[in-house]
């Protein structure tokens, strides 16, 4: 949110605050002033997401390979100019800002409802004015940047505070973001991501010094200004009466009516509260004791370590910008510390939040709140999360103790977010003793690799599939886990949906980002949009499960750009429901058709064993049939199999008897997960990416 009205004020009223700068020239000047130092920008990654995601298609579930290309281009532009980038992501939602978080999520719900209404009315994606970032973009962007070898961190308190602190104490060239709070912190220069011209490396610097001159305030007055105007700590409506008083006083002084609240509040502070000899008198504010305490709390939130303010003369200095995290009672300190280090390095997902505070949050998802047949992802994946909670927090199968619980703030249709939902851990069904975190995470015994793998599968209640899945590539194991799980949880998932999911997973790796960007989608189907988001949210559960189990898989292999493309899925969905054959879905590629049969057999047979018979329910949209016809017009494969869906026989079929994804591997190797080769070192927990990243100083 930032400071209410301040960003608009500096961009539209106070032009002297906005200074155009060339970042390459700025970097050269930085090196002249500080020889031997690398010019560094600390980047508010959350503010950059909509600027990084430039694909025209955004409702289908995400164009992930195209997005990766955009990130590579962004990083390369700065690297070529000799500028180092350090990225920060939000890792927690602080309790003081929960009310504002809820307010934004409820507002986003209305925006999403309008998007689905538009899709149902027009059969097309809305224009960019209704743009909503694809589900999971914030989560997967941190892993994407790590895979590019750039320094990436996840916060343990409000990210803008850590960004401002990092910039100041590491003597950075500036902060790249889009949050007026960076004008309030007494830190390095604030540079605009929204004004950035990447090709020229030109943007706008919002000058803190010029702002103070315009408002006739000192830097130490800016936090009070921000709090009276309204921010994440002090709600906008909290001090409305005081702001009206400031406006009345300003009108009388200037003898003219004006709506410049920022100028009016600044005038009030300089004229009524800043006394002679530099004394500041917050007690003179005409507000209640409760409001004054809230103001003091808000001012304090802007003070970085070792900083003080004349507005709070008795405030104690903070000695470190690493937050003191409130721990659950009974928490194992070694486990917590290890999880915290991983969290900060953006090596795990959700684990630290569960272990430290017993609370997790998930923002909005492109889900249709008017579709009664498709539940929200939060409800679909709750049983899997309950198993994850049991592994992390401990839950005995015999029920001898009350199971632990976790507070969930998950946005889904029908949840008013009035309070956190208390979700109880459910033990996993594994023979023998309950998996212990110290064993899962730290043990070097060879058999523990199998335990990590079996525990991962047990989180999705498919531990009996260990042998069938272990011969597969990791991204195919992940896909099978998700599709079996979704089919068991969502009664209306049909064979056409399974076929679309599998076809796009297999085809996506055969295409370049440019080819995927050129994928034609005849129309936009609201149900396919919902299913695309459901799959991507499922990938976040996969990486949370992988983090919890001690990383039986490389995190890099579970990323969406390895197994999902929104437009490709959408096109396969339309084709599948129009009755296109498997040959058409797999684009005539016989190797992919064989793999498709093998995977589909695993999924359907598993569901049958669990008393779930997945039926064929083609929806047959006209546009999908047209998409099929256009495929043939391009010479996309044989059309003789059009019509009735072909099913792969579950037993003794010549296509899959002897099927191998890696023909050179022996029978014994096929029944041992390829990611757990016996001659490899034990799986390390972090970093889990190709490039090494130095530990963050001061984050112990």
Buried (B, 14 or more C-beta within 10 A) or exposed (E): BBBBBBBEBBBEEBEEBBBEBBBBEBBBBBBEEEEEEEBBBBBBBBBBBBBBBBBEBBBBBBBBBBBBBBBBEBBEBBBEBEBBBBBBBBBBBBEBBBEBBBBBBBEBBEEBBEBBBBBBEEBEBBEEEBBBBBBBBBBBBBBBBBBBBBBBBBBBBBBBBBBBBBBBBBEBBBBBBBBBBBBBBBBBBBBBBBBBEBEEBBBBBBBBEBBBEBBBBBBBBBBBBBBBBBBBBBBBEBBEEBBEBBBEBBEEEEEEEEEBBBBBBBBBBBEBBBEEEEEBEBEEBEBEEEBBEBBBBBBBBBBBBEBEBBBBEEBEEBEEBBBEBEBBEEBBEEBBEBBBBBBBBBBBBBBBBBBBBBBBBBBBBBBBBEBEEBBBBBBBBBBBBBBBBBBBBBBEEEEEEEBBBBBBBBBBBEBEBEEBBEBEBBBBEBEEEBBEBEBBBBBEEEEBBBBBBBBBBBBBBBBBBBEBBBBBBBBBBBBBBBBBBBBBBBEEBBBBBBBBBBBBBBBBBEBEBEEBBEBEBBBBBBBBBBBBBBBBBBBBBBBBBBBBBBBBBBBBBBBBBBBBBBBBBBBBBBBBBBBBBBBBBBBBBEEBBBBBBBBBBBBBBBBEEBEBEBEEEBBEBEBBBBBBBEBBEEEBBEBEBBEEBEEBEEEEEEBBEEBEBEEEBEEEBBEBBBBBEEEEEBBEBBBBBEEEBEEBEEBE
